[in-house]
Amino acid sequence: MLGLILAIVFGVFTLAAPEVAEAKEKRPTREMVEQAEALAAEGWQLWRKQDLTAAAQKFEASVELNSKDANAWNGYGWALFNSGQSTKALRAFERCVKLSPRHPAGLNGLGQLYLGRGEYKQAEKWLKKSAKNQASAAWYGLARVYLLTGKYKKALPWAKKSAAVGSPNDFSKQMLAAAKAGELSDELRQMLEPFAAREREEDLKSDQPVLAENSTKPIAQPTQQDQGFDDKAWRLRLLALKEGGHWSEGAKIGTELVRIPGERPYEILKANWPKIATSARKQILKGFTPGMMGNKEMHPGFFDVMDLGMSDKDAGVRSFAANYLKMQGLPDFEFDLSLYRSWRKETKGLRAKEIMKQMKTK
């Protein structure tokens, strides 16, 4: 199921998007149409390999040759959306459904995009249209929307459909149980809740100092200049995270750490990991994952940081780590730690790019 989430959320790259505003365009020749179709096919191949930058470039070239191809606009939308460029993706999906109003994947793209922004009414609107046109991916999105808005009866049929097509250990089963119980646990909410743009802006605009627990003195914040190399400042910030605090606090620290080059993020986290609040450990992993929280690329030490999660004594933290690894195309390690340890032994010492390259060649 996390493979499904991967197709829904994730990362940021800067690409030159073609102008998607309506304009009078020349009708493409047959040769141009054929070239555009070939480029779009290459784009989908790259998208499946999660080479999103190259995929977006192929789709961009395709729609420049034939701007009337709804399928190419849909592909372009997903390549942009999965790499975090939601504004450009929105325009591409809108162009897709304007050309083909019942396009299931384009409608689903609009729904998932608004869901990722936390705009649940808009998400519901487009996901319902997508589901009506037989897009099974929209079932999961609708179940997620209704669970997050407390509409458990409405969530139930969509959760059932989603669970029926999901893998045995994915979130769909947990979502179905929550819909039946009429209650969403804090842990599942943390996994399903999007980091809405408005929440991030509010966090970044906040000028309130971070205080250590039982202290009136603000914690020193790592500066951009020192790249967070002040061990004491990081330790105080990490240990100030409280159990059950808002999930965005830990996730935000994860996004800050991912911007620090080299092995430093792993070293900072390893030195403090057991003492960090359990709920915060989960969210730090989320903030460090490519595609989540607007992260542009995979950090070279991504798999080292995820190893902290996979080695955690708490099953919930291990579940988070396993799911974020699964999002990168790895097997589901959650209930097979021996398989994970074997894989980790083979890849230990390799940087993230080397591991991903190795995976693509297998």
C-alpha positions as CSV (number, residue, x, y, z in Angstrom):
1,M,0.0,0.0,0.0
2,L,2.9,2.3,0.7
3,G,3.7,1.9,-3.0
4,L,0.3,3.5,-3.4
5,I,1.2,6.3,-1.1
6,L,4.4,6.8,-3.2
7,A,2.2,7.4,-6.2
8,I,0.3,10.0,-4.1
9,V,2.8,12.0,-2.2
10,F,6.4,13.0,-2.2
11,G,9.9,15.5,-3.1
12,V,10.7,18.8,-5.0
13,F,12.7,19.5,-8.2
14,T,12.9,22.6,-10.3
15,L,11.8,22.0,-13.9
16,A,10.8,24.4,-16.6
17,A,7.1,23.5,-17.1
18,P,5.5,24.3,-20.4
19,E,2.8,26.9,-20.4
20,V,-0.5,25.2,-19.6
21,A,-2.8,28.1,-20.2
22,E,-5.2,27.7,-23.0
23,A,-4.0,29.1,-26.3
24,K,-4.7,28.6,-30.0
25,E,-2.3,25.9,-31.1
26,K,-1.5,24.4,-34.4
27,R,-2.8,20.9,-35.0
28,P,0.2,18.5,-34.7
29,T,1.2,16.4,-37.7
30,R,1.0,12.6,-37.6
31,E,4.8,12.5,-37.1
32,M,4.6,14.9,-34.2
33,V,1.8,12.8,-32.6
34,E,3.9,9.6,-32.9
35,Q,6.9,11.3,-31.4
36,A,4.8,12.7,-28.6
37,E,3.4,9.2,-27.8
38,A,6.9,7.7,-27.8
39,L,8.1,10.4,-25.4
40,A,5.2,9.8,-23.1
41,A,5.8,6.1,-23.1
42,E,9.5,6.8,-22.1
43,G,8.1,9.1,-19.4
44,W,6.0,6.4,-17.9
45,Q,9.0,4.0,-17.9
46,L,11.1,6.5,-16.0
47,W,8.2,7.3,-13.7
48,R,7.9,3.6,-12.7
49,K,11.6,3.7,-11.9
50,Q,11.0,6.8,-9.8
51,D,13.4,8.8,-12.0
52,L,11.0,11.7,-11.7
53,T,13.2,14.5,-13.1
54,A,13.8,12.6,-16.3
55,A,10.1,11.5,-16.5
56,A,8.9,15.1,-16.2
57,Q,11.2,16.1,-19.0
58,K,9.9,13.4,-21.3
59,F,6.3,14.3,-20.6
60,E,7.1,18.0,-21.0
61,A,8.5,17.3,-24.4
62,S,5.5,15.2,-25.3
63,V,2.9,17.8,-24.5
64,E,5.0,20.5,-26.3
65,L,4.6,18.3,-29.5
66,N,1.0,17.4,-28.9
67,S,-0.8,19.6,-26.4
68,K,-4.1,17.7,-27.0
69,D,-3.0,14.4,-25.4
70,A,-4.8,14.1,-22.1
71,N,-2.8,11.0,-21.2
72,A,0.5,12.9,-21.6
73,W,-0.8,15.7,-19.4
74,N,-1.8,13.2,-16.8
75,G,1.7,11.7,-16.8
76,Y,3.2,15.1,-16.6
77,G,1.0,15.9,-13.7
78,W,2.0,12.8,-11.8
79,A,5.7,13.3,-12.5
80,L,5.5,16.8,-11.1
81,F,3.2,15.9,-8.2
82,N,5.4,13.0,-7.1
83,S,8.4,15.3,-7.1
84,G,6.6,17.8,-5.0
85,Q,5.7,20.5,-7.6
86,S,2.1,20.7,-6.7
87,T,1.3,24.0,-8.3
88,K,2.6,23.0,-11.7
89,A,1.1,19.5,-11.3
90,L,-2.3,21.1,-10.6
91,R,-2.2,23.0,-13.9
92,A,-1.2,19.8,-15.7
93,F,-4.0,17.7,-14.1
94,E,-6.5,20.5,-14.9
95,R,-5.4,20.5,-18.5
96,C,-5.8,16.7,-18.6
97,V,-9.4,16.7,-17.3
98,K,-10.4,19.6,-19.5
99,L,-9.3,17.5,-22.5
100,S,-10.9,14.4,-21.1
101,P,-13.4,15.2,-18.3
102,R,-13.8,11.5,-17.3
103,H,-10.1,10.7,-17.2
104,P,-9.8,8.5,-14.0
105,A,-6.1,9.1,-13.3
106,G,-6.3,12.8,-14.0
107,L,-9.3,13.2,-11.7
108,N,-7.5,11.1,-9.1
109,G,-4.4,13.3,-9.4
110,L,-6.5,16.4,-8.6
111,G,-8.0,14.7,-5.6
112,Q,-4.8,13.4,-4.2
113,L,-3.1,16.8,-4.8
114,Y,-5.8,18.6,-2.8
115,L,-5.7,15.9,-0.2
116,G,-1.9,16.5,0.2
117,R,-2.7,20.2,0.7
118,G,-5.2,19.4,3.4
119,E,-8.1,20.8,1.3
120,Y,-10.5,18.0,2.1
121,K,-13.6,19.3,0.4
122,Q,-11.8,19.8,-2.9
123,A,-10.2,16.4,-2.5
124,E,-13.5,14.7,-1.9
125,K,-15.0,16.4,-5.0
126,W,-12.3,15.1,-7.4
127,L,-11.8,11.7,-5.7
128,K,-15.5,10.9,-6.0
129,K,-15.5,11.8,-9.7
130,S,-12.4,9.5,-10.1
131,A,-14.0,6.7,-8.2
132,K,-17.1,7.0,-10.3
133,N,-14.9,6.4,-13.3
134,Q,-13.4,3.2,-11.8
135,A,-10.1,4.5,-10.4
136,S,-9.3,2.2,-7.5
137,A,-6.6,4.5,-6.3
138,A,-9.3,7.0,-5.4
139,W,-10.8,4.5,-3.0
140,Y,-7.9,4.8,-0.6
141,G,-8.0,8.6,-0.9
142,L,-11.7,8.8,-0.1
143,A,-11.2,6.5,2.9
144,R,-8.4,8.8,4.1
145,V,-10.4,12.0,3.6
146,Y,-13.4,10.7,5.6
147,L,-11.3,9.2,8.4
148,L,-9.4,12.5,8.8
149,T,-12.6,14.4,8.9
150,G,-14.3,12.0,11.4
151,K,-16.9,10.8,8.9
152,Y,-16.4,7.1,9.7
153,K,-19.6,5.8,8.1
154,K,-18.7,7.4,4.8
155,A,-15.1,6.1,5.2
156,L,-16.2,2.5,5.7
157,P,-17.3,1.5,2.1
158,W,-14.2,3.0,0.6
159,A,-11.9,1.5,3.3
160,K,-13.4,-1.9,2.5
161,K,-12.8,-1.5,-1.3
162,S,-9.2,-0.3,-0.6
163,A,-8.5,-3.1,1.8
164,A,-9.8,-5.7,-0.7
165,V,-7.1,-4.7,-3.3
166,G,-4.3,-3.8,-0.8
167,S,-1.4,-6.0,0.4
168,P,-1.9,-7.9,3.7
169,N,0.3,-5.5,5.8
170,D,-0.6,-2.1,4.3
171,F,-2.5,0.8,5.9
172,S,-5.7,-0.1,4.2
173,K,-6.3,-2.8,6.8
174,Q,-5.7,-0.3,9.6
175,M,-8.0,2.2,8.0
176,L,-10.7,-0.4,7.7
177,A,-10.4,-1.2,11.4
178,A,-10.6,2.5,12.3
179,A,-13.7,3.0,10.1
180,K,-15.4,0.0,11.7
181,A,-14.5,1.2,15.2
182,G,-15.5,4.8,14.5
183,E,-12.2,6.0,15.9
184,L,-8.9,7.1,14.5
185,S,-5.8,6.5,16.7
186,D,-3.2,9.2,17.1
187,E,-0.6,7.0,15.5
188,L,-2.7,6.2,12.4
189,R,-3.7,9.9,12.1
190,Q,0.0,10.8,12.1
191,M,0.6,8.4,9.2
192,L,-2.4,9.6,7.2
193,E,-2.5,13.3,7.9
194,P,-0.9,15.5,5.2
195,F,1.5,18.3,6.1
196,A,-0.7,21.0,4.7
197,A,1.1,24.0,3.2
198,R,-0.7,26.4,5.5
199,E,0.6,24.5,8.6
200,R,4.2,24.6,7.3
201,E,3.9,28.4,6.7
202,E,2.6,28.9,10.2
203,D,5.4,26.8,11.7
204,L,8.1,28.7,9.7
205,K,6.5,32.1,10.6
206,S,6.4,31.3,14.3
207,D,8.8,33.4,16.3
208,Q,8.3,31.6,19.5
209,P,11.6,30.2,21.0
210,V,11.9,26.5,21.5
211,L,12.2,25.8,25.2
212,A,13.8,22.8,26.9
213,E,11.5,20.9,29.1
214,N,11.1,22.4,32.6
215,S,13.2,25.4,31.5
216,T,12.5,29.0,30.7
217,K,15.6,29.4,28.6
218,P,15.2,29.2,24.8
219,I,17.2,26.4,23.1
220,A,19.9,27.6,20.8
221,Q,18.8,27.0,17.2
222,P,21.4,25.5,14.8
223,T,22.1,28.2,12.2
224,Q,22.3,27.9,8.5
225,Q,26.0,28.9,8.7
226,D,27.1,26.2,11.0
227,Q,24.9,23.6,9.2
228,G,23.7,22.3,12.5
229,F,27.1,21.2,13.7
230,D,26.4,22.4,17.3
231,D,25.8,19.0,19.0
232,K,24.5,20.6,22.1
233,A,21.9,22.6,20.3
234,W,20.7,19.6,18.4
235,R,20.5,17.5,21.5
236,L,18.5,20.0,23.4
237,R,16.1,20.4,20.5
238,L,15.6,16.6,20.0
239,L,15.2,16.0,23.7
240,A,12.7,18.9,24.0
241,L,10.3,17.0,21.7
242,K,7.5,15.7,24.0
243,E,5.6,12.4,23.8
244,G,2.3,13.0,22.1
245,G,3.3,16.4,20.8
246,H,2.1,17.7,17.4
247,W,3.5,15.4,14.7
248,S,4.8,18.3,12.7
249,E,7.4,19.2,15.3
250,G,9.4,16.0,14.8
251,A,8.8,16.0,11.0
252,K,10.1,19.6,10.8
253,I,13.3,18.6,12.5
254,G,13.7,15.8,10.0
255,T,13.4,18.2,7.1
256,E,16.1,20.4,8.7
257,L,18.4,17.5,9.2
258,V,18.0,16.3,5.6
259,R,19.5,19.6,4.4
260,I,22.8,19.0,6.3
261,P,25.3,17.2,4.0
262,G,27.4,14.2,4.7
263,E,27.0,11.8,7.7
264,R,26.2,14.5,10.2
265,P,22.4,13.9,10.4
266,Y,22.9,10.3,11.1
267,E,25.6,11.0,13.7
268,I,23.3,13.6,15.4
269,L,20.4,11.2,15.5
270,K,22.3,8.2,16.5
271,A,23.8,10.0,19.6
272,N,20.3,10.9,20.8
273,W,18.0,8.4,19.3
274,P,17.0,6.3,22.4
275,K,16.2,9.4,24.4
276,I,14.0,11.0,21.8
277,A,10.2,10.7,22.4
278,T,8.8,7.7,20.6
279,S,6.2,9.6,18.7
280,A,8.9,12.2,17.6
281,R,11.2,9.4,16.4
282,K,8.5,8.3,13.9
283,Q,8.0,11.8,12.6
284,I,11.7,12.5,12.3
285,L,11.9,9.5,9.9
286,K,9.0,11.0,7.9
287,G,10.7,14.4,7.7
288,F,13.9,12.7,6.4
289,T,12.2,10.7,3.7
290,P,12.5,11.7,0.0
291,G,9.1,12.8,-1.4
292,M,7.7,13.6,2.1
293,M,7.4,17.1,3.5
294,G,8.6,18.6,0.2
295,N,12.1,17.0,0.3
296,K,13.7,17.4,-3.0
297,E,16.1,14.4,-3.1
298,M,17.2,11.4,-1.2
299,H,19.9,12.3,1.4
300,P,23.1,10.2,0.9
301,G,22.6,8.9,4.5
302,F,18.9,8.1,4.1
303,F,19.3,4.3,4.6
304,D,21.6,4.9,7.7
305,V,18.9,7.0,9.3
306,M,16.2,4.5,8.4
307,D,18.3,1.8,10.0
308,L,17.9,3.6,13.3
309,G,14.2,3.2,12.8
310,M,14.4,-0.5,11.8
311,S,16.6,-1.2,14.8
312,D,14.3,0.6,17.2
313,K,12.8,-1.3,20.2
314,D,9.4,0.2,19.5
315,A,7.3,-1.7,16.9
316,G,5.6,1.4,15.8
317,V,8.8,3.2,14.9
318,R,10.0,0.1,13.0
319,S,6.7,0.1,11.1
320,F,7.3,3.7,10.0
321,A,10.8,3.0,8.9
322,A,9.7,-0.2,7.0
323,N,7.0,1.8,5.2
324,Y,9.4,4.6,4.2
325,L,11.8,2.0,2.9
326,K,9.0,0.3,1.0
327,M,8.2,3.6,-0.6
328,Q,11.7,3.5,-2.2
329,G,10.9,0.1,-3.9
330,L,12.3,-2.2,-1.2
331,P,10.4,-5.3,0.1
332,D,8.1,-5.0,3.1
333,F,10.5,-5.6,6.0
334,E,8.0,-4.8,8.8
335,F,7.3,-8.4,9.7
336,D,10.5,-9.9,8.4
337,L,13.4,-8.4,10.2
338,S,15.7,-11.2,9.3
339,L,15.2,-10.3,5.6
340,Y,16.0,-6.7,6.5
341,R,19.2,-7.5,8.4
342,S,20.4,-9.6,5.4
343,W,19.7,-6.8,3.0
344,R,21.3,-4.3,5.3
345,K,24.4,-6.4,5.6
346,E,24.8,-6.4,1.9
347,T,24.4,-2.7,1.5
348,K,26.0,-1.4,4.7
349,G,28.6,1.3,3.9
350,L,27.0,2.2,0.6
351,R,25.6,5.7,0.0
352,A,21.9,6.1,-1.0
353,K,22.6,6.7,-4.7
354,E,24.7,3.5,-4.9
355,I,22.0,1.5,-3.2
356,M,19.3,2.8,-5.5
357,K,21.5,2.2,-8.6
358,Q,22.1,-1.3,-7.4
359,M,18.3,-1.9,-7.0
360,K,17.6,-0.7,-10.5
361,T,20.1,-3.1,-12.0
362,K,18.5,-6.1,-10.3
